Amino acid sequence: MRACTEENIAVLLNEISLYDLELTYDQATLLLKHLDLVIEKNKVMNLTRIVTIQEAIDKHIVDSLLILKVIENKRLLEGKKPGNGRFLDIGSGAGYPGIPLAITTSLQGTLIDSVGKKVKAIQEFIEHLGLSNAHAEHIRAEELAKTTNNSFGLIVARAVAETAVLMEYAAPLLPLGGQLIVTKALPSEEELQHAQAVEDLLGLHSVSRETFELPNESGMRTIITYEKTSKEKIKLPRNTGMAKHHPLYEGQ
């Protein structure tokens, strides 16, 4: 069964309108073509556990595009400083949310993942969709920060790691005024406390936390936005794996 049908295009356009977001017909078509590519590739490798097209529309596409609701600095979407129109998707998996952002904005996207076969699949999707403003790289965030520091005005991460860990990944990659947007289901109070404990150390300030209900009772999404307001107070990046296995909040 194909995702990219006239019926599903209409469904997607209607669901997006419920959040006061707009898509063109062509954008909706590309988003569903991407979903078809993911479904086909999922037959030979594990990209998603979601099995129905409607669930994928809700939990992958709509979920990804909710990021557009919370970008505080609209200059980021206009391709101006900070970051000059570049965004980074950490742990992109099947290309979410990076590919939807590339489809719906003019930003230049770098989609990274630590799993090589996923990166290869994402790059295939990008090329098949004809997206000139996105590319995939097989690299960890800590390694990227060694050569590409303060380069991304927007960093997004969707259900990848604990928030405090993502903050450490993002801090050396963000310029002042840049934003990190973390998408979660419903983070625990402990996770939020861990994130708060490392804000000052990383030069990141929480500017918003919003919760959305996905369509068709598909669950809740919490989206937390951080802004880089000062230089980090420790030398970053630390060695690969340190952020995850020895998080900074343990010393706070």
Disulfide bonds with the S-S distance in Angstrom:
none
